[in-house]
Amino acid sequence: MSRLATVVIKALTVIAFVLILLVQVFLIPEAAQSSAVMYPVFAYLAVPGIIGCVAVLACVQVVLVCVWRLVDLASAGRIFSGRALVWVDVIIGAIWAAVALVLIGEISLVMIGAAPPFAFWATVIAVVFGAGTALVVGILRALLRQATTLRSELEEVV
């Protein structure tokens, strides 16, 4: 991996992480407060909504940290190791956790009658996108495992 690619990926990762952090700290609480004022009957959902949204975004931040570590491994030429597989496993787990949180949130809103009309389709899109992403990363993990095995066999031969 070239030095320029490593620097660009890490810079974009930091920018994404900081932007998500700003959304978690400022935007989500403000949106929850505004919603509580506009819809006082659902004001009690502000805190659980904040917690759920922050948790989903925390899953994305976990993925970003794992990407950072994988870039470190790739730039050091150690991507074909068991350590890389662990980071990929964490990515897959974080994606499935985010999907589960979205589903739990939607089911909770539907059960109490607080789900807006578009929420169902937004949830369907999020679940399909999240599950698809987790499955693609799972396939890439299998390819990484196979490449790691082949590399270790090649090193034994050489």
N, C-alpha and C positions, 0 to 999 in steps of 0.2 A: 504494500500500500504506500502510495507516494506521501511525502511529507505534506504537500499542499492539500491533498484529500483529507488527511488526518486532521489538519488544522481547521479546514472548512467544516467537516462533520462535527468536530468538538465545539466550534463556535456556534453552529446552528443548534446543537444540543443544549448549550448553556442558554442561548437566547430563548429557546422553547421552554426550558425549565423555569427561567425567571418570569416569562410571560404567564405561564400557568400559575406560578406562585402569586403573582399580582392579581390574577383572576380569583384565586382562592381567598386572598386576604381582603381585597377591595370590592370586586365586582359581584361576587356571589352574595355576600352579606347585604350589599346595597340592594340587589335585585330582590332578595327575600324580604327586606324591610319594605320596599316599595309594594311588593305583592301583598304583604300583610296589611298595609294601609288601604290599598285598593279593594281588597277582599277580606274584610275583618273576620268573616265567618271561618276562613281558613288560616287565620293568623297563627294558630297553634302548630301549623306545619312548617313554620319558618326555620326553627332550629333543626328538626329532622331533615328538612330539605337542604340546609347548609351542610350538615354532616354528610349526607349522601353525595351531594355534588363535589364536595372537597375530597371525599373518599375515592370517587371515580377518577378525579383528576390526579389524585395521589398515585393511582395505578399507572397512569400515563407517565408520571414522574419516575416511578420505579423502572418502567421500560426505558426511559431516557438514560437513567444511571447505568442500566445493563448495556445499552448501546455504547455508552462511553467506555465501559470496561472491555467490550468486544473490540472496539476500535483500538484500544491500547494493546490488546492481545494480537490483533492483526498487524499493527504497525511494528510490533516486536517479533513478528514471525512465529508466534505461539498459538495461532488460532486453532490449529489442529491438536487440541489437547482436551483432557477431561474438564479442565477449568472453563473452557468455552461452552461446553455442554451444560454446565451448571447455570451459567448466565442465560443461556437460551431457555432453559427450564423455568427460570424465574420470569422471563418475558412471557412465556406461555401462561404461567400461573397468574400473572398480573392481568393479562388480557381476559382470561376466564373470570377472574374476580370482578373486573369492571362490568363484564356482561351480566354476571349474577347480581351485582348491585343495581344495574339498570332495571333488570327484571323485577327484583324485589321492590324497587321504588314504584314501578308502574303498577304492579299487583296491589301494593299498599294504597296507591291513589285510587285505583278502580274500586277497591273494597270499601273505601269510605266515601266514594262518590265525588272525589275532588279532581279527577283526571280531566284535563281539557280535551277537546275533540281531536286535536292533532297529536296528542300524546301517544296514542296507540300506534300510529304510523311511524312516529319518531322512534318508538321503542322497537318496532319491527326492523327498521333500518339499522338501528344501533346493534341489535342482536345479530342480525345477518352479517353486518360488517365486522363486528367483533369476533363472531364464531368463524367467519371466513378467514380473518387475519390470524387467529389462533391456529387454525388448521394449516394454513400456508406456512406459518412459522414452524409448526410441527413437522411438516414435510422437509423444510430446510434443515431442521435439527437432524432428521434421519440422514439427509445427505451429508451433513457435517460429521455425523458419527461414522458413516461409511468412509468418508475421506480420511478421517482420523485413523480408522482401522487400516486402510490401505497405506497410509503414510508410515504407520508403525511397522507394517509388514515389509515395506520397501526399505526402511532403515535397517531392519534385521538382515535383509538380503545384502545390502551394501555394507 
